[in-house]
């Protein structure tokens, strides 16, 4: 779910990614809602692994760049989820200080949306085949009785 940018629309409250090939060093169309308005820019993919890691960069170097990413890691204690945002450049530190509280609230909302989607997907389980089994059993039973 994290590495598949085309599926963000199904769980992320604010981000939409355009189509195209997603890979390390590729640019993708990124649309986000900031302060009630939609903003569209190109995002550069700086890390991408199908196993659960993605990171992208927005902005113009050296003035301001923002890197955001999601990462899943597993160890003996279980599966860990990490969401990070980093502001860089000349205006990176002042911008980060100015919007710190707002970014934390937005990140919490985004993380909650992701975890809800993961729980929903894990509870759904595989598609059942109850009707197929029942139909097969009923068909066999009827053929025996009809003879």
N, C-alpha and C positions, 0 to 999 in steps of 0.2 A: 504494500500500500504506500510506503514511503518513497520507494524508488520509481514508481509508476506515476509520473506527473499528470498523465491524462486522467487519472482517477481522483485527483485532488478535489475536483468539483463535487464528488459524492460525499466527502466528509469535511473538507476545510471550509470554514465560514467566510473566508475573505480572498483566498488565492485561486486564480485560474491560470492554467498554462496552455499555450497554443500547441498545435500539433507539430509534428516533425520528429526527427530522429533525436533521441536523448542519449547523450554520451559525453564523456569527459572532453572538455574544451569546446563543446557545441553551444551555440546560442539558441535560446528558446524564448518565445513570446510570453511575457509575464504580466498579468493584470491583477492588481490588488486594490482593495478599498481602503483609502486613508482619509480620515476625517469626513466620512460620508461621500467621498468622491472616488470614482474609479480612475486609476492611473495605470497606463500601459507602458512598459519598457522592455528592453531585451535583457535577459538574465544569462550569464555565462555559467555553465556547469563546471564547477571546480573539483567535485568528487562525486562519483556515482558507482554504486555497487548494488546489484540486484538483491543481495542478501539483507539489505536494510540500511543503506547509508546514502545520503544525497546531500549535497551542499551547492549553493549557487551564490553568485556575486552580482550585485546591482550597483550602478553609480558610475562616476567618472573619476579615475585616478588622476592626479594626486589630491583632488579637492575633497571628495567624499565617496566612499564605497561602503556598502553594507553586505556582509556575508551572513547567510542564514543556512542552517542545515538541521537535518534530523539523523539520528544514528541509533541503531539497535545493537546491543552487545549482550553476550550471554557468558555467564561464568557459573561457578558452583552454587551461588546463591540465587540464581534465576536469570530472567531476561530483564535488561535495563534499557530504558528509553531516555534519550538525551536530545533536547531541542536547544539550539544556541543561535544567538544573533550577536554579531560583532560589527561595530562601526569603526572605520579607519579613515585616514587621510587628514588634511588640514582642519576640516570642519567636523571630523568624525567624533572626537572627544566632546566638543561642545554640544553637538547634536545629540549624542548619547545621554549626556547629563540632562539636557532639556526634556527629553521624552522618556526617560528611564521608567517612571511609574506607569505610564501608558503602555509602553512596550511589554512590561511584565504582565499587566492585566490581559493584554491581547494574546501573549504567549500562553498564559494559563487557559484562556478560552480555546485556543487552537489545540493545545495538548489534550484538553478534556474532550473536544470533538473527535480527535484521533482515537483516544482510548474507548470512547463510546462506540465508534465504528468497528474497532477491533473486537470488542466484546460481542457486538451484534453479529459479526461475521463468524466468530468462533462458536456462538450458540446455535447458529443456523445449521451447522453440521452438513454432512453430505445429503444429497437429495434422496428421499426415500423411494422404495420400490414396492410398497405395500400393494398397490393396485395391480402391478404386474404379477406378483406372486399369487394373489387372489384369483386373478383371471386365469392363470395357468392351472391352478388347482380346480377351479370351477369347470374349466373345459375338460380336463381329464375325467372328472366325476361324471359329467353329463355323457361323455362318449361311452362310458361303461354302462350307464343306466339305459341308454338308447338302444343297445344291442339286444 
